[in-house]
Amino acid sequence: MEGSVSNVEVCNFAYTGQLEKLRQSILSDKTLACKTDQDRRTALHWACSAGHTDIVEFLLDLGVEVNLEDDALWTPLHIAASAGREDIVRSLISKGAQLNSVNQNGCTPLHYAASKDRYEIALLLLENGADPNATDKYESTPLHRASTKGNYRLIQLLLKQSASTNIQDSQGNTPLHLACDEERVEAAKLLVEHGASIYIENKEEKTPLQMAKGGLGNILRRIAPASIMCDLTRDSNLETDNMADFSLMNSRLDSFHGSSLALQVPADKLARAGFFFTGHADRVCCFSCGKTVENWHSGDKPVERHKEVSPLCRFLCFAHRTRFNPSSDSTNGPIISDEAEDLGYQLRTGAVVDESTYPMAPHMRSEEARLQTFSSWPSAAPVRAQDLAQAGLYYLGESDRVQCFCCGGMLGGWEAGDTAWGEHTKHFPYCFFILGHDVGNIPFQGGTEEEECGSRNHHNTQGLMDSFEERLGSFAGVQHPIDHERLARAGLYSTGSRDGVLCFRCGGGLKGWQPEEDPWEEHAKHYPGCSFVLAEKGAEFVNSIQLQDPRRNRATSSHQNGFSGNTKEVLRSHVAQKAIEMGLSPCVVEKTILEKISRTGSGYCSLEALMEDCINSSPESDAAKQDEDPLEKLMKLQREKQCKICMDRDISIVFIPCGHLVTCEQCSKSLIKCPICCGAISQKLKTYIS
């Protein structure tokens, strides 16, 4: 049967809601009511999956066994609770459904209700005797599930029903560990208010306080019960209410006032790296991990020294995302450049402000609206319409040309091997949708209910992998360099081929993993528009990942904008050849281009910019700079900061995509082309120069 979910006809009738056909078939042969299909599912399982309450009532009135298990030990109640079928759950309970039955993952229906924030269903289950402290095969309780997702009302409900706050799962994590790790601030506060310990260690010997990011640890200390606060005052390394909140940048900065250390290493760089001054010699301490660093010298880089003593510091992992490999050879140069650190910090703290009008096509914000434009999409095209729509693109109705609803960029000439996300990222890397900004995109909410509850049908693998347990189960017997639980929490499941994984939501694939890589970061890096990543981690997280390294957003890791590290390829470029023809030394041209690629991830798009940098970096110019009069140097710097149009106000607007910073805000308003390179301006970013 075309479009069928089962090899048993009455199961298909139940799933598609054909009550009369189902009634006629079963009344003619009552054994069909309990007949199982290839997944050992009955018509009742499928009716619960699709949400057909009338069919469920009909089958229950016939006396169909309510607790039959399918091949994965899912009962009808498991399926209904997971899929959010409140009326069906009520009917099943009234017919004696077992509330604490477990499937192959050890999960009860309440586990799924807690994980998927099915409040009314969880309330029904608990009121009728469901165990709030039941553990699955990973020793997780419903409270663990709700805390991971930050399902606040469900956490309240579970706590009201005497759920234990300090049960540890197979990794030693309590619900509070998981809430802190996932940055569920309100959930974490609620757990501590109800007795969750902030000092229980997991198998990695980490407490919830150590897993808390930013200022969450300080918040939890303040609301911890009095008995815990007494212990806190005996620990000199922890803050009390009378101390400054060093999770705040200004508090850390203030701690360096009057310190001679600030004469050697700038106080703002120390504070930026998470350090506050302890008052002893030149010792500083990280407010997050508690590690101390001393014996500072002029020229030391605070972030680099912080990572040497605490490479896994949560603050560093969040605020300074430059890759750090402790085993790397230090002779390869500095791990962090001041320029990259300063730029990254400005971006993260909002020093750069978006001044553009977006999206360019607001009527195409909805993924469903974009998908509808592909009704006449060429059937032989190598890229699927669904993938293009998810990547922010809609069909222009001509050949295979598509356009981004956000940046307005157009793409065409699709070839075998192209991907929607890859080509969009390659050609329009500064598109705010690609970068993960909240530009009003509305993800497509379509899909069958079968996908919600985890069908074993081969064609609905993504629906099957909707639950964390199913994704985790896909790694059984698989040797993977990344912890299986971390991959599953990031929405990824095993393809069964080496270390390959797929996202259950966006379908994006990842492989070639390195042990130090973070699944959430890699997911956000390569598939920034994935609705699961955006829902779980937020647009700010995706944006910070996309802003880590401009080189990452290119089509391949070994090439940037058509250039590679190969000297011959660099000098073959059009702008390089023109510069050499105008009399510049090939060595200087080569060095200048390679330095820019290393610094920004892209080469030169204009001859003028290349020539200017070549001249400024030549030995002659270096010597001239050394002999330059200090007053003249100051005047030159002041001129460089002046708007090149009005020559009055300071420059403050960066043009995208060329990157030129040449005008003030007022003069930029009327410009549609860059006055330096004459390139079209797609976006204008406001920056603040100190």
N, C-alpha and C positions, 0 to 999 in steps of 0.2 A: 504493500500500500504506500503510495507516494506521500511523503511528509509524515510517515508514521513514526511513533516513538517506541512501539512495541510490536512483537510478532504475534500477539494475541489480540483479536479484533475488539473484544469488549474493553480491553485496556485503552485502545485508541479512541473508542467511543467515550470512555470516561475522561480522557485527557482533553478531548476536543469539545466536551460539553454536550454531546448528542444523547440526551437523556432518553428520548423515545426509542431510538435504535437499541440503546443499552437495555432498556426495560424489556423490549420484545425478545432480544437474544436470551436474556437471563430467565425470563418467564417460560421460554420454550425449553431451556436446559439450565436448571438451577446450579449445576456444578460449575458453570462458567463464572459465577459470582466470586469464587475463590481460586480460580485458575491462575497460575503464575506464568510469567513470561520469561524471556531470556535473562532478566535481571532478578528473577524470583519476586517480581512485583505483581500485585493484584490490581484490579480495577480501582479498589479503594486507595491504594498508594497514588495512583495517577490522578485521581479526582482531587486528592489532597494537594498534590503538586500544583495542579492548574487552578485550584480554588473554586471548584464547582460544588457549592454547598448543597444544592438540590440532589446531585448524584450521590454525595456522601450520605445524606439523610436516607435516601432510597436504599443504599447498600446496607447501612446500619439497621434499618427497619427489617431487612431480610434476615438479619442475624449473622452477617459476615463477621468473621473473627477480627477483632479490632487491634490485636497485638501481633499480627503476622510480621515477620522480619524479611527484608529483601536480602540480596546476596552480600550487602555491606552492613547487615543487621540494623538497618533503618526501619523503624516502625512508622505507620501513618502519622503518629503524633510527632515524631522527629521531623518529618517532612513538613507538616502543617506549621509547627512552631518555627522552623527555619524560614519558611516562605512567608510568614506573617499572616496566616489564615486564622484570625481570631475566632470567628463563628465556628469554623470547623474544629478548632482546638476544644471549644466548649462542648461541641457534640461528642467528640471522641472521649472526653473526660466523663461525660454523662453515661457513656456506654462501657465504662470500666477500663479505659486505656491506662497502661502502667506508666506512672509519671517518672519513675527513676530507671527505666530500661536504658541500657547502654548499647551504642553501636560499636563497630570495629575499632573506633578511636577512643572508646571508653566514654563517649559524650552522652549526656542525658539531653532531653529536649530543652531543659533550662539553660544548658551551656549555649545553645544556639540562640535562644531568646536573649540572653545576656550579651552575647557577642554582636548581634544584629540590632540591638536596641529596640526589641519588641516588648515595650513596657507592659501593655495590657495583657499580653500572652504570659509574660513572666509572672504577673500578678495572679492570673488564673491558676498557673501551675503551683505557685507557692501557697495560695489559699487552699489548694486541694491536696497538699502534702508533699510537694517536690522538695528534695533535700538541697538546701542552699550551699552545703559544703561538700557536695559530691565531687569527686576528682576523676579526671579522665586519665588516659594512659600516660600523660605527661605530668600527672599530679596537679593539674590546674583546676581550679574551682570556677564556677560562674563569676565570682567576684574578680578573679584574675582576668577573665575575658572582658568584663565590663570596664575594668580599670585601664586595661590596655587601650581600649577604644575611647575612653573618656566619657562613657555613657552615664552622665551624672545622675539622672532620675533613677536609672536602674541600680546604680550603686546605692543610692538612698534606700531603695526598696529592699535590696539584699541585706543591707545592714539592719534595717528594721525587722527583718525576718531572721536575725541572729546569725548572719554569715560571719565567719571568723576572718579577721583582718590580717592575721599573721601566719596563715598556712603557707608553707613553702612548696613550690613546684619542683620538678626534677632538676632544675638548674639552681635551686635554692632561692628563687625569687619569690617575694611576697607580692600581693597586689600593689603595694606601695612602690616596690622596686620598678614594676612595669609602668606605673603611672608617671614616675619621675623620669624614666628612660624615654618615654614617649611625649614628655612635656605636657602632660595633662594636669595643669596647675590646679584647677578647681577640684578635680577628682582626688588629687594628692592631699589637698587641704582637708577634704571631707574624710578621707581615710584616717588621717592623723587625729582629727577631732574625735574619731570613734575608736581610738586605741591602737592604731597601727604603729608599730615601733619604727623609729628612724635609725635604729642601730643594728638591726639584724643583718648579718652578712650572708651573701649568696655564695655559690661555689667559686666565684672569682674573688672572694673576700672583699666584696664591695657592699656598702650599706646604701640604703635609699638616698641618704645625704650626699654620698659620693657620686651617685648617679644623677642627682638633680643638677639642672643646668641653670646658668645665670644666677638670679637671686632667689630661685625657688627654695634652695637649702635654708636660707635665712628666714624665709616665710614659715617653713615647717618647724624650725627651731622655736620660733616665737609662739606657735600655737600648740607645741607638744605639751603633754600633761606635765604637771608640776614635778612629779617624780623623775621624769626624764630631764627636766630643766635643772634639777639638782645635780644630776650626773654631768650635765653640760658645763656647769660652772667649775667642775673639777678638772676639765680638759682645757688647758691653757691655749691650745691651738684653735679653739672654736670661739666664735663671737658670742657675746651676750647682748641683751637688749640695750645695754648702756654704751655699747661700742658702735662705731660708724658702720654703715652697711657698705662694705667694700665691693659688693657686686655692682655698685654704681660707679661709673667712670669718674665723676666729680669727687667722690669720697676718696678714691685711690689717688687722684691728683693732689688733693688737699694734704694727704699724708706726707708728701714730699716737700712741703713748704719748710724752708729753713735747713733742708738737708744738703750736705756737701756732695752727696751722690749725684744730685741733679746737675752739678757742674761737669760731671764726667759723662753721664748718660742722660739724655733729655727725659724729663719727668713724664711728658705725654707718651713717649714710647714705652716707658716702663708700665704706666697705667694701662695703656692700650693692650699690653701683653698680659694683663690680669694681675699685676703686682701692686702691692701697697707696701709702704715703708714700715718696718717693725720698730725702728728707733734704736736698733743695736748696730753700731758700725755702719756697714753698707749692705746689711742683710735686708732682702725683700721677701715677701711671701705672696703666693697666689691665693686669692680669695676662694677659688674653686677647689683645687686639688690639695692645697695646704703645703705644697713643697716650697722650700726656701732656696734662695740663690744669693751668694755673696762673692766678694773678691772681684768687683767690677773694674773694668779698664775702659779708657776712652776708645770709642769705636765698637764696643760690644753691641750686639743686636739682641735686645731683650726677648723677642719671640723665639729666636734661635736657641738662646741659652735656656729658656723655659722648656722647650721641646727636648733638650738634652737630658734634663732631669725628670721630665714628666711627659713623655710623648703621647700618652693616652689621656691627658687632662681634658675634661669635658669642655671647659671654656675654650681651650685652643681648638678642639675639634669643631666647635661651632663658629667661633669668631675669626679664627685664622686658619683657613682651609687649604693653605699651600701644602702640597704633598711633602711628606717628611718620611724618609727611610733611614732609620738609625744605623743600618749597615752600609750606607753609601759612603763612598770615598770622599773625605772632606777636601781632598786636593782638587776636586772638580769645580771649586769656586763656592761662593756663598750660597747657602740654601735659600735665603730670602733677601731680596733686594729692597732697599729703602723705598725706591720708587713704586715697586709692586705692592709693598705693604701699605704705603700711604694711600695709593689709589684704591686698593681693596677696602681699606678702612673708610674712606670717604663714601664709597658706594654703599657699604653696609650700614653706615650711620646716617645716610640721607643727605650728605653734602652735595650730591648730584641729584637734581630734581628734573623730572620729565616735564618738558614744556610743549610736547606735541599733542595734536588732536588725534585721538584714536578711539576705537578702531576706524579705519578708513571706510569700511562698508558695514555700518552698524546693523543694517537689516540682515546681515549674514552672520550675526553673532551665534545663532543657534546652529549646532552641528546638524540637526535634523533638516533645517532649511537649506544648509549647504548640500546635504546628501540628495535632496530633492532636485537640485539643479543637474544631477548626473543622469537624468532619465534617458538622455540620448548619448551617453558616454560610449565611445567606441568599444565594442565587445573584445576587440583584439588588443586593446591597450594593456601594457605590461604591469600597470599599477591599478589596484582596486579602488573603486569609487569610495568605499567605506574608509579606506586608509587615508585617502586624500581629504575627505571631509573632516576626519578626526585631526588631521594635521593643519586644520584651519583654512583649507583651500576649497573653492567652489568653481564649478565649470562655467566657462564663458560661452559655451555652445558652438565654438569654432575649433575644428581640428581636435587637438588634445591640450588646448591652452586652459590653464586654471589660474586663479588669482587668490591671494591671501586676504581674508576679511579684515585683518589687523593692519599690516604694513602696506598692503596694496601691491606687493610684488607679484609678478606674473611668471609662470613657468610653462614650458611646453617641450615638445620633442622628446617625450619619455622613451627610455630604452630599457631593455631587459636588464634586470639587476638594480635598477633605480628603486629607491624607497621614498615615500611621500615625506616623511620626517627628515630623511637624509638630504634630499635635494633642497627642501625648504631651508634647512639649517645651513647648508653649504652656500647657497646663493644669497640668503638674507639673514645672516647670523645675528643682526641687531634687531630683528623683529621682536617686539615686546611679547608677542604670544609665544614665540620660540624661547625667549628668555624666562618665561614663566610668570610674567606680570599678570595681574588680574585685569584683563581687558574686556570683561563681560562675556567671555565665552560660555555657552550653555551646552554642556555635554549631552549627547544623545541618551535618552532614558529608555530607549526601546529594548526589546529582547523578550524572550519567553519566560514565563514563570518557572518553567522547568529548570532554567539556568540558575534560579535563585536557590533552589533546594538541593542541587547537586545530582543531576541525572547521570547515570552511567552510560547514556547513549553516546556513541563514538563521535557523533557530529556536534556534541555540545560540551567539549572538553573544558572550555572556558567557564561554563556554568558550573561544571563539576568542581572546578578548582576555586570557586567563590569562597569556600571556607578555608580558614587557616589550617585546619586539621588535614583536609584533603591535599593541600599544597605540601604540607610537611610530609604526609604519607608518600608523596610521589618520589621522595628522596630515599626511600627504603632501599638499602643495598647499594646506593650510589656513593662513590667516593668523590667528594667535592672539596676544593680548598677553602670554601667559605662555610661557616656554621649553617646547618640546614634550617634551624629555627629562624635565624636572621634573614635568610633568603625568603622563607615562607611569609614572614611578617611584612616583607617588602613587596608582597603580591606575586612572588615568583614561584614557579614549580618546575620540576625537572622534565626535560624532553626525553630523557632516557639515553641521550647521546652525549657521552663524555661529560663536560661541565656545562652543557647548554641548558638554558632556562628560558621560560616564556612568562610574560605577565598575563594573568588570568583576565584582566580588564582590557588593556590596550592591545594585547597580542604581541608586544615588542619582545624581541629575542636578544639575549646576551650570552656571550661565551668568552673563553680565553681569560678566565678570572685569575687575579693575583691575590695571594693570601691577605694582603693588607687592605684590599678594597672593601668599601662599605656598600652593601646592596642598595640601601635607600639612595645614596649619592649616585651610584652608577645608573639606577633606574631613572632618577631625575635628570641626570646628565644626558642620556641618550633619548629619553622619551619624556620631555618636559611637559607635554600636554596631557599625559595620562591622567584621567579623572580620578583614579585611585590614589596616585601620589599626591595630587592636589588636595584631595579630600582628607587624607591622613596626615600629611606633613605641612600643607599650606603653601600658598603662592610665594611667601617670603623665603621659605626653605628652597624651593625650586629656583627662585631668582638668585639666591646666594650661590647655589651650585653652578648655575650658568655663568655667573660672573667670576668664578674662581680663576679661569685660565682661558683667554680668548683663543688659544691654539686648539683647545679641545673641540670647539664647535665646527671645525672643518671636516670635510668628507673623510679624510684619512689622517692618521696621526703623524705620518711622515711628510706630509705636504701642507703648506699653508698658502692659500691663494695662488696655487700653481707653482710655488717655489719649493725647493727642498734644501737640505743642508749641503747638497752637492754644489761645489763651486762653479762647475761648468754650466749647470742649469741656471744658476743665479745670473751669470753674465750673459746668458742667451736671451734674457727678458728684453722686451722692447725699450723700456725706460733705461735699462742699463746700457744697452747699445747706443742709445741717443746721447747719454751722458759721456760715454767714451769718445764718441764722434766729436763732441764739443771740447775735447781736450783734457778731460779728467783722467787721472791714472786708474787703470783697471783694478789695481790692488786696493785703492781707496774706495772705489765703487763697490767692489766685492765686500770689503770689510763693513762698509756702511749699511749695505742691504742685509747682510747676515746679522748685524747687531740689531737692526730693527725687527727682523723676524724673530730673533731670540727674545727681544724685549716685549713685543706686542703680538706676535703670532701672525703678522701679515707683512707683505712687502710694500713697495711704493706704487701708488696708482698715478702719481703725477711726476713729470720730469723736474718741475720746479722744486718740489719738496726734496727729491733725491739730491739735486745739485746743492741746495742750501745746506743739507746735513753733511754732504761730502766736504764742502768748503769749511764748515764749522768744525769738522773733525780732523782736518788736515794738520800736519805738524806745524805748518806756518801759522795757522790760526791759533794753535796751542801756545806757541811762543809769544804771539802778539797779546794773547790774553794775560800771560804772566807779566808782560811789561806794561799793561794797560793801567792808567791812572785810576785809583779807587773812586774818585769823584766822577770820572767819565764812566766807569763801570756802573755806578749807581744810576746815573742819568740814562744809560743804555737800558738798564733793567726796567726803569720807569716807563721808557718809551715802548718796551716790549709788552708791557701790561696795558698800554693804551689801545682803545678801539681803533682799528685801521680805517674806519670810515669817518667818525666824528672827531677823532684824535683828542677826545676830551675825557670821556668816561672810561673805566677799566673794562677789559674784555671779560665776558662771563658766559658766553654761549658756545657750546661745542656743536658743530654740524655733523650729522650722521647721514651717509656712511663715510664721508671723507676724513672726519676726525679733526678738521681744522678749528682752531680756537682763535678768532680774529676780531669779533665784534662784541659790543655791549648788548644788553637785552633790548634797548629801545631801537637800535639800528638793525637788529636781526629780524624784527617783526615784518618788514616789507620785503625781505630777501627770499627768493625761491631757489637761487643758485649760489654756491659758495664763491665769494669774491676772489679767492686764491686759485682754486682749480677749476672753477666754472661747473663743477659737478652739481647735479640735482640734489636738493636737500629733502630727505625723507623724514627726518626727525631733528628736533632742537633740544639739547640737554643743557640745563642751567647748572653751572658749577661755581663754587666759591673759592677764590684764590686768596690765600693768606699772605 
